[in-house]
Amino acid sequence: MQCRDACAACCVVPHIVQPYFGMPEGKKAGERCVHLSDSDRCGLFGDPRRPSWCIQFQAEPEFCGQSKEEAFQLLTWLNTASAPDVH
């Protein structure tokens, strides 16, 4: 599957624990990556400073659905379901 143009769900929804260029504390779930442009494009695409999570993520129908809105819903559910329990 090709990445949906200007979707950005994978740049907003997930919690990224590892610190990376421009986000030394990582990224909270639902927070826009600082490298995401106003046109919802990755400013680090192809840059070695891009987080490993982003490099490894592959657009797939089970993660991205049939629309940008569905991608946000699916990735939010997956991010919540995979979050560690905090007691």
Contacts in CASP RR format, 6 or more apart in sequence:
PFRMAT RR
TARGET T0000
AUTHOR 0000-0000-0000
METHOD contacts of the structure
MODEL  1
MQCRDACAACCVVPHIVQPYFGMPEGKKAGERCVHLSDSDRCGLFGDPRR
PSWCIQFQAEPEFCGQSKEEAFQLLTWLNTASAPDVH
1 59 0 8 1.000
1 60 0 8 1.000
1 61 0 8 1.000
1 64 0 8 1.000
2 59 0 8 1.000
3 59 0 8 1.000
3 64 0 8 1.000
4 59 0 8 1.000
4 64 0 8 1.000
4 67 0 8 1.000
4 68 0 8 1.000
4 71 0 8 1.000
6 39 0 8 1.000
6 40 0 8 1.000
6 41 0 8 1.000
6 68 0 8 1.000
7 40 0 8 1.000
7 64 0 8 1.000
7 68 0 8 1.000
7 71 0 8 1.000
8 32 0 8 1.000
8 36 0 8 1.000
8 40 0 8 1.000
8 41 0 8 1.000
8 68 0 8 1.000
9 64 0 8 1.000
9 68 0 8 1.000
9 71 0 8 1.000
9 72 0 8 1.000
9 75 0 8 1.000
10 54 0 8 1.000
10 57 0 8 1.000
10 59 0 8 1.000
10 63 0 8 1.000
10 71 0 8 1.000
10 75 0 8 1.000
11 32 0 8 1.000
11 33 0 8 1.000
11 35 0 8 1.000
11 36 0 8 1.000
11 40 0 8 1.000
11 42 0 8 1.000
11 54 0 8 1.000
12 30 0 8 1.000
12 31 0 8 1.000
12 32 0 8 1.000
12 33 0 8 1.000
12 36 0 8 1.000
12 72 0 8 1.000
13 29 0 8 1.000
13 30 0 8 1.000
13 72 0 8 1.000
13 75 0 8 1.000
13 76 0 8 1.000
13 79 0 8 1.000
14 27 0 8 1.000
14 29 0 8 1.000
14 53 0 8 1.000
14 75 0 8 1.000
14 79 0 8 1.000
15 27 0 8 1.000
15 28 0 8 1.000
15 29 0 8 1.000
15 30 0 8 1.000
15 79 0 8 1.000
15 83 0 8 1.000
16 23 0 8 1.000
16 26 0 8 1.000
16 27 0 8 1.000
16 51 0 8 1.000
16 53 0 8 1.000
16 54 0 8 1.000
17 26 0 8 1.000
18 26 0 8 1.000
18 51 0 8 1.000
18 52 0 8 1.000
18 53 0 8 1.000
19 25 0 8 1.000
19 26 0 8 1.000
20 26 0 8 1.000
20 49 0 8 1.000
20 50 0 8 1.000
20 51 0 8 1.000
21 35 0 8 1.000
21 44 0 8 1.000
21 49 0 8 1.000
21 50 0 8 1.000
22 34 0 8 1.000
22 35 0 8 1.000
23 33 0 8 1.000
23 34 0 8 1.000
27 33 0 8 1.000
29 76 0 8 1.000
29 79 0 8 1.000
29 80 0 8 1.000
29 83 0 8 1.000
33 42 0 8 1.000
35 42 0 8 1.000
35 43 0 8 1.000
35 44 0 8 1.000
36 42 0 8 1.000
36 43 0 8 1.000
37 43 0 8 1.000
42 50 0 8 1.000
42 54 0 8 1.000
44 50 0 8 1.000
44 51 0 8 1.000
44 54 0 8 1.000
57 63 0 8 1.000
62 74 0 8 1.000
63 71 0 8 1.000
63 74 0 8 1.000
63 75 0 8 1.000
63 78 0 8 1.000
64 70 0 8 1.000
64 71 0 8 1.000
64 74 0 8 1.000
64 75 0 8 1.000
65 71 0 8 1.000
65 74 0 8 1.000
END
